[in-house]
């Protein structure tokens, strides 16, 4: 069975909404963060997203012809699954629209052969995945800033199982990766 991994960039106060400029890394070397993201890509062969995040990514990543991070190449080639009741033509290779009931669609993906399934961004989808108890692991890239307002990962969350810390990794920029598994 495949794991569903939620990867989010967040602030110290738990905000994952990318309002403002808190996510802009500045002049700090990000090579260690990019290496961690590369590790994640190597262990995942499916990307799950909501429609809004998908459309934002579809409008940006395929056009990044000189991307040295490897993110563009990965997103162009990975199997993408978009949860949407309105999208019919994804217009991005290797994309499947999931328009059925969320639990059964995601359980079907998890039961299929393959590597990890990763979702990032997609705040409404992630909240629904948490509510359904479908998340196996959380990978939080915590940025050393406090923004005070914005949508949070566990905002209004109920039924979240106890989590077990399986990794903590500090990066040169002050960003910290915290990995938690559902017990």
ZAMARGU-4260 file (C-alpha; in steps of 0.2 Angstrom, whole numbers, plus 5000, padded with zeros to 4 digits):
<rodrens>
0) 5000/5000/5000 | 5006/5017/4995 | 5008/5032/5008 | 4999/5048/5006 | 5012/5062/5011
5) 5006/5080/5014 | 5021/5092/5011 | 5018/5110/5016 | 5029/5125/5018 | 5023/5134/5034
10) 5027/5148/5046 | 5032/5145/5064 | 5014/5150/5069 | 5007/5136/5057 | 5001/5147/5042
15) 5002/5138/5025 | 4994/5151/5015 | 5006/5159/5003 | 5000/5177/5006 | 5013/5190/5007
20) 5032/5187/5005 | 5036/5175/5019 | 5040/5161/5007 | 5053/5170/4997 | 5069/5163/5002
25) 5080/5179/4999 | 5099/5177/4996 | 5101/5162/5007 | 5108/5146/4999 | 5094/5134/4997
30) 5104/5119/4990 | 5101/5109/5006 | 5082/5112/5005 | 5082/5107/4986 | 5091/5091/4990
35) 5078/5086/5003 | 5064/5090/4990 | 5074/5079/4977 | 5074/5065/4990 | 5055/5067/4991
40) 5053/5067/4972 | 5063/5051/4970 | 5052/5042/4982 | 5036/5048/4974 | 5028/5043/4958
45) 5011/5052/4960 | 5006/5070/4964 | 4989/5074/4971 | 4982/5091/4970 | 4966/5101/4970
50) 4960/5111/4955 | 4965/5128/4960 | 4983/5123/4964 | 4984/5112/4949 | 4978/5126/4937
55) 4991/5138/4945 | 5005/5125/4943 | 4999/5121/4925 | 5001/5139/4921 | 5018/5140/4928
60) 5029/5124/4928 | 5028/5118/4910 | 5035/5135/4905 | 5050/5134/4915 | 5062/5128/4902
65) 5078/5133/4912 | 5073/5126/4929 | 5089/5119/4937 | 5080/5113/4952 | 5072/5098/4943
70) 5054/5103/4949 | 5048/5107/4932 | 5055/5091/4924 | 5047/5081/4939 | 5030/5089/4938
75) 5030/5087/4919 | 5033/5068/4920 | 5025/5063/4936 | 5007/5055/4936 | 4996/5070/4942
80) 4979/5067/4950 | 4967/5082/4951 | 4952/5082/4963 | 4939/5092/4954 | 4920/5091/4950
85) 4922/5105/4937 | 4938/5101/4928 | 4936/5090/4912 | 4951/5093/4901 | 4967/5094/4912
90) 4978/5100/4897 | 4994/5094/4906 | 5002/5077/4901 | 5001/5063/4913 | 4985/5070/4922
95) 4970/5061/4928 | 4955/5071/4935 | 4947/5062/4950 | 4929/5068/4951 | 4922/5054/4962
100) 4920/5053/4981 | 4936/5058/4989 | 4939/5044/5001 | 4936/5030/4987 | 4947/5040/4974
105) 4961/5042/4986 | 4960/5024/4994 | 4961/5018/4976 | 4977/5027/4973 | 4984/5021/4989
110) 4980/5003/4985 | 4988/5004/4968 | 5006/4998/4965 | 5019/5012/4966 | 5029/5024/4977
115) 5022/5038/4988 | 5008/5050/4983 | 5013/5068/4988 | 5001/5083/4989 | 5007/5100/4992
120) 4997/5117/4993 | 4979/5113/4989 | 4973/5119/5007 | 4955/5114/5005 | 4960/5097/4998
125) 4972/5094/5012 | 4959/5099/5025 | 4947/5086/5017 | 4961/5073/5017 | 4965/5076/5036
130) 4946/5075/5040 | 4945/5058/5031 | 4960/5051/5040 | 4969/5048/5024 | 4986/5056/5027
135) 5000/5044/5032 | 5014/5057/5034 | 5016/5076/5036 | 5032/5084/5030 | 5032/5102/5036
140) 5046/5114/5030 | 5044/5127/5044 | 5050/5144/5039 | 5058/5155/5053 | 5044/5169/5052
145) 5028/5173/5060 | 5014/5181/5050 | 5000/5181/5062 | 4986/5177/5050 | 4981/5166/5035
150) 4975/5148/5033 | 4983/5135/5044 | 4986/5117/5041 | 4976/5110/5055 | 4964/5124/5055
155) 4947/5117/5062 | 4954/5100/5061 | 4946/5086/5070 | 4950/5068/5071 | 4969/5070/5068
160) 4977/5055/5075 | 4992/5056/5087 | 5008/5060/5077 | 5025/5053/5079 | 5040/5063/5075
165) 5051/5053/5063 | 5063/5066/5057 | 5069/5084/5061 | 5082/5092/5049 | 5088/5110/5050
170) 5094/5119/5035 | 5107/5133/5033 | 5093/5146/5029 | 5084/5143/5046 | 5071/5132/5038
175) 5067/5116/5048 | 5060/5100/5040 | 5048/5091/5053 | 5042/5074/5047 | 5027/5066/5057
180) 5019/5050/5054 | 5001/5046/5059 | 5001/5032/5073
</rodrens>
